[in-house]
Amino acid sequence: QVQLVESGGGSVQAGGSLRLSCAGSGDTRGTVCMGWFRQARFHQTPGKEREGVASIDSDGSTYYADSVKGRFTISKDNAKNTLYLQMNSLKPEDTAMYYCAADCPRASKNEGDYNYWGQGTQVTVSS
């Protein structure tokens, strides 16, 4: 079992920055591959699942959604068993609940590839 606790969310103005953290505990073998997802409270497409934002696996390979490339950076401190997401140049469309996920076979944008999830941290970007 792996427990994940996110922190670092908040409210910022467009153009600002936030750094999200996700502390992992339990079976650390499950935290070798981790990722960040987000889900807006109100979305255009009914039934839209969480969007894969970024992911990092054991050899440092990463995945980024096109919408965040060049603005967001995912990193992991293996000694602290903590995942980070540095978010710069934030836009109102980045407003969402951000979730940490763990235990994936490879860096992936697909929800089904992850076995453990945190409770989420809210990010709100105002224009």
Residue pairs with C-beta under 8 A, 6 or more apart in sequence:
1 26
1 27
1 30
1 116
2 24
2 25
2 26
2 27
2 28
2 30
2 31
2 102
2 103
2 115
2 116
3 24
3 25
3 26
3 116
4 22
4 23
4 24
4 100
4 101
4 102
4 116
4 117
4 118
5 22
5 23
5 25
5 118
5 119
6 20
6 21
6 22
6 98
6 99
6 100
6 118
6 119
6 120
6 121
7 20
7 21
7 22
7 23
7 121
8 18
8 19
8 20
8 21
8 121
9 18
9 20
9 98
9 121
9 122
9 123
10 18
10 122
10 123
10 124
11 124
11 125
11 126
12 18
12 90
12 123
12 124
12 125
12 126
13 125
13 126
13 127
14 90
14 91
14 92
14 125
14 126
14 127
15 89
15 90
16 90
16 125
17 86
17 87
17 88
17 89
17 90
18 87
18 90
18 123
19 84
19 85
19 86
19 87
20 36
20 84
20 85
20 87
20 98
20 100
20 121
20 123
21 82
21 83
21 84
22 34
22 36
22 82
22 83
22 84
22 85
22 100
22 118
23 80
23 81
23 82
24 30
24 31
24 34
24 81
24 82
24 83
24 102
25 81
28 81
30 102
30 103
30 115
30 116
31 81
31 83
31 102
31 103
32 57
32 58
32 103
33 55
33 56
33 57
33 58
33 102
33 103
33 104
33 105
33 106
33 107
33 108
34 55
34 56
34 76
34 83
34 100
34 101
34 102
34 104
35 52
35 53
35 54
35 55
35 56
35 63
35 74
35 100
35 101
35 102
35 104
35 107
35 108
35 109
35 114
36 52
36 53
36 54
36 55
36 74
36 83
36 85
36 98
36 99
36 100
36 101
37 50
37 51
37 52
37 53
37 98
37 99
37 101
37 111
38 50
38 51
38 53
38 94
38 96
38 97
38 98
38 99
38 123
39 48
39 49
39 50
39 51
39 96
39 97
39 99
40 95
40 96
40 97
41 96
41 97
49 111
50 99
50 111
51 65
51 96
51 109
52 63
52 65
52 108
52 109
52 110
52 111
53 64
53 65
53 68
53 72
53 85
53 98
54 62
54 63
54 64
54 65
54 68
54 72
54 73
54 74
54 85
55 62
55 63
55 74
55 104
55 107
55 108
55 109
56 62
56 63
56 74
56 75
56 76
56 83
56 107
57 104
57 106
57 107
61 106
61 107
62 74
62 107
63 107
63 108
63 109
64 72
64 74
65 109
67 93
68 87
68 94
71 87
71 88
71 89
71 90
72 85
72 86
72 87
72 88
73 85
73 86
73 88
74 83
74 84
74 85
74 86
75 83
75 84
75 86
76 82
76 83
76 84
77 84
83 100
83 102
85 98
87 94
87 123
90 123
90 125
91 125
92 125
92 126
92 127
93 125
94 123
94 125
95 123
95 124
95 125
96 122
96 123
97 120
97 121
97 122
97 123
98 120
98 121
98 122
98 123
99 117
99 118
99 119
99 120
100 117
100 118
101 111
101 114
101 116
101 117
101 118
102 114
102 115
102 116
102 117
103 114
103 115
103 116
104 113
104 114
104 115
105 113
106 113
108 114
